[in-house]
Amino acid sequence: MKKLIFLLVLSALSGRCLAQSTTAAARLSRELPLVNGKVVYEALLPACGTSRSELASRAAQWVRAHQALLTPDTTQTAGATDATTLVLRGRLEQPPLGMFKDLNSYTFVCTVQMKDAKYRYAFNQFQWTYSILNIAKEVVRGPHTFPLENMASVNQQRYSANRAEYVNEQIEALITALNTAMTHDEKLVW
């Protein structure tokens, strides 16, 4: 009888732990767009009647306006003659979270490709770095770096929704600014 009760308690606890980890993963997937298990923001958009060189100029202007977050990646080049490709490295510093104000930062790669009358962007290769601080604000553990997709499975689950929401807000703001810069809020007029 004791073995039966032990097995029932053990299965109930393991089921609860499993439910918590799938809940955290589900929360992460609601906050961030996942493509094949990876966090990716991407789109192909029209820029009616705009030349590739003008789009490249507008993209450069967007980069200058966000130079605190984005830096050009000169190690990556593209060889296509009909498209201009801009590869950027980005870094977001999240305001401290938690009781001891742990440090969180996120890095990513942003690619903007331009052709005549269209452009596409992709924000991907997200990495999350965090350090755990003590009450005196000294680093106790870290820094630890993980792919952002693994955030829900790390032992920092209680803040994963806040972290995912922060990343989503920041990337959506960058995308909105990019779209505004590339199209200048062009409206179709009849």
C-alpha positions in Angstrom: 0.0 0.0 0.0 2.9 2.4 0.8 4.4 1.7 -2.6 1.1 2.5 -4.3 0.7 5.8 -2.5 4.4 6.6 -3.2 3.9 5.9 -6.9 0.7 8.1 -7.0 2.5 11.0 -5.3 5.5 10.7 -7.6 3.4 10.6 -10.8 1.4 13.6 -9.6 4.5 15.6 -8.9 6.1 14.6 -12.2 3.0 15.5 -14.1 2.9 18.9 -12.4 6.6 19.6 -13.3 5.8 18.6 -16.9 2.8 20.9 -17.0 4.9 23.9 -15.7 7.6 23.4 -18.4 5.1 23.1 -21.2 3.2 26.2 -19.9 6.4 28.2 -19.9 7.2 27.1 -23.5 3.6 27.9 -24.6 3.9 31.3 -23.0 7.1 31.9 -24.9 5.6 30.9 -28.2 2.7 33.2 -27.7 5.0 36.2 -27.0 7.6 35.5 -29.7 7.2 34.3 -33.3 8.7 30.8 -33.7 9.6 29.4 -37.1 10.9 25.8 -36.9 11.5 26.2 -33.2 13.6 29.4 -33.7 12.7 33.0 -32.9 12.4 34.8 -36.3 10.8 38.0 -37.4 10.7 38.3 -41.2 8.6 39.8 -44.0 8.8 40.7 -47.7 7.2 44.0 -48.4 6.6 46.2 -51.4 8.0 49.7 -51.8 6.1 50.9 -54.8 8.1 52.8 -57.4 11.2 53.0 -55.2 14.6 52.1 -56.6 17.1 49.8 -54.9 19.6 52.6 -54.3 16.9 54.7 -52.7 15.8 51.8 -50.5 19.5 51.3 -49.5 19.8 55.0 -48.6 16.6 54.7 -46.5 17.9 51.6 -44.8 21.2 53.3 -44.0 19.2 56.3 -42.5 17.3 53.8 -40.3 20.6 52.2 -39.1 21.9 55.7 -38.2 18.8 56.5 -36.3 19.2 53.2 -34.3 23.0 53.1 -34.0 22.7 52.6 -30.2 21.1 49.2 -30.9 22.4 48.2 -34.3 26.0 47.9 -35.7 26.9 46.9 -39.3 28.4 43.5 -39.6 31.2 44.0 -42.1 32.3 40.3 -42.0 29.2 39.2 -43.9 28.8 40.3 -47.5 26.4 39.4 -50.2 27.4 38.9 -53.9 24.1 39.3 -55.6 24.2 42.0 -58.3 20.5 42.7 -58.4 20.1 43.1 -54.6 21.7 45.2 -51.8 22.0 43.4 -48.5 22.7 45.0 -45.2 23.7 42.7 -42.3 23.5 44.2 -38.8 24.3 42.9 -35.3 21.9 44.1 -32.6 22.0 44.2 -28.8 19.2 44.9 -26.4 19.8 45.6 -22.7 16.7 44.8 -20.6 16.1 46.9 -17.5 16.9 44.7 -14.4 14.3 42.1 -13.3 13.7 40.2 -10.1 14.4 40.7 -6.5 18.2 41.1 -7.0 17.9 43.0 -10.3 19.6 40.3 -12.5 21.2 41.5 -15.7 19.7 40.4 -19.1 20.8 41.2 -22.6 19.8 39.9 -26.0 21.8 39.8 -29.2 20.5 39.1 -32.7 21.3 39.4 -36.4 19.2 41.7 -38.6 19.3 41.3 -42.4 17.7 43.8 -44.8 17.7 42.9 -48.5 16.6 45.5 -51.1 15.6 45.1 -54.7 13.8 47.6 -56.9 10.3 48.2 -55.5 10.6 45.7 -52.6 12.6 44.8 -49.5 12.7 42.1 -46.9 14.0 41.9 -43.4 14.8 39.1 -41.0 15.6 39.3 -37.3 17.0 36.0 -36.1 19.9 34.2 -34.3 18.7 35.6 -31.0 20.9 34.9 -28.0 20.0 35.6 -24.3 22.7 36.3 -21.7 21.9 36.7 -18.1 23.9 37.0 -14.8 22.5 36.4 -11.3 23.4 39.0 -8.8 23.4 39.0 -5.0 21.9 41.6 -2.8 25.1 43.7 -3.0 24.7 43.7 -6.8 27.8 41.5 -7.3 27.6 38.7 -9.9 27.1 35.4 -8.2 26.6 33.3 -11.3 27.1 34.0 -15.0 27.1 35.4 -17.4 25.2 32.5 -19.0 24.3 32.6 -22.7 21.5 30.5 -24.4 19.6 30.6 -27.6 16.5 32.7 -26.8 14.2 29.7 -27.7 15.6 27.9 -24.7 14.7 30.6 -22.2 11.6 28.8 -21.1 13.5 25.7 -20.2 16.2 27.4 -18.1 15.8 27.7 -14.3 14.8 31.3 -14.7 11.2 30.5 -15.8 9.4 32.9 -13.5 10.5 35.9 -15.6 10.4 34.3 -19.1 7.1 36.0 -20.0 8.4 39.4 -19.0 11.7 38.8 -21.0 9.8 37.6 -24.0 7.4 40.5 -23.9 10.4 43.0 -23.7 12.2 41.4 -26.7 8.9 41.4 -28.7 8.2 45.1 -27.9 11.7 46.2 -28.8 11.9 44.2 -32.1 8.4 45.3 -33.1 9.5 48.9 -32.5 12.5 48.4 -34.7 10.4 46.8 -37.5 7.9 49.7 -37.4 10.7 52.2 -37.6 12.2 50.2 -40.6 8.9 50.0 -42.4 8.3 53.8 -41.9 11.8 54.6 -43.1 11.5 52.3 -46.2 8.0 53.4 -47.3 7.8 56.9 -45.7 4.2 55.8 -44.8 3.2 55.8 -48.4 -0.5 55.6 -48.9 -2.2 54.6 -52.1 -4.4 57.4 -53.5 -7.1 56.9 -56.0 
